[in-house]
Amino acid sequence: MKIELFYSPGCSQCAAARESLKATAENVVPGIEWHELNVLEDLDHAVELGVLALPAIVVDGELLFSSLPTPQQLRAALNRRSGVEK
């Protein structure tokens, strides 16, 4: 499973949540691919995926969160995607 977190430099909300979200994702799906993408550097890719607001999380090419989820929301979404309901 591949997760892309789109953020903007200077976004305090993004910076504060990145580590907890990454830890949550790695806990739910061992071996996950985690990528943090600066939207200013990857603007074409962000537009292609439908990212309109930041921070945003894309899972396996699908925009899953167009605003910052809590670790619990991310955990629930990843469990659903992997077929595990917890």
N, C-alpha and C positions, 0 to 999 in steps of 0.2 A: 504494500500500500504506500502511496506517495502523497505527502502533505506539503502544500505550498502555503506559506504565510506571507501575504503581501502587506508591507508596512511602508511608512514614510519616515525618513530621517527626522528626528526631532519630535516624533509622536510619543508623548509620555505614556499614553495608554498602551501603545504597542510594546514599548520597552518593558513596562511593568509586568505584562502578561506572558511574554514570549517563553521564558524559562518554565513557568508552571504548565503552560499548554504543551510544550515539547515533552516535559517529563510525563504528563498525563498520556500523551499519544504513545510514547515509548513503553509505558506500563501496560497499556491496552493491547498494543500490537507490537510485539518484539520484532526488531529488525526493520522498523518502519523507515522510509526515506523521508527525512525532514529537510525542507528547503525554506530559507528565509529570503524573500525577494524584495529588494528596494524597488518600489513601484516606479520611481523616477528612472531607474536603469532598465527596467523590464516592462515599460509601458505598453508596448505592442502585445506582449504576452498577456498582460493583465486585461487589456481591452478584448482580446480574443476570447478570454474566459468569462467575460461579463463583469469583471470587478468594477464597481462604480463608487464604492466607499471603502474607507480603510479604518481599521485593519480588516482584512478578509482572509478566509481560509478556503482553499481548494483541495479537494481530496480526489485523487485519481482523475484529474481533469474536469471535475464537476464543482462548481461554486457551491460550497456547503453552508458557509456563513458569510454574509455580507456585512456583518458587524462582529465585534469581538465576542466570542462565546465564553462562558465560564468553563473552568476545567470539567465540571460535571456535565455540562451540555456537550462538550467535545467528547468526553468518555461515552456518553449515551449514543451519540451519533456514530462513533467508530464501532461500538459494539453492535449497533444495528447493521452497519455496512459489512461487518465480518460475520454476521449471522449469530452473534451472541447477544442475548438479552439479559441485562443485569440490572 
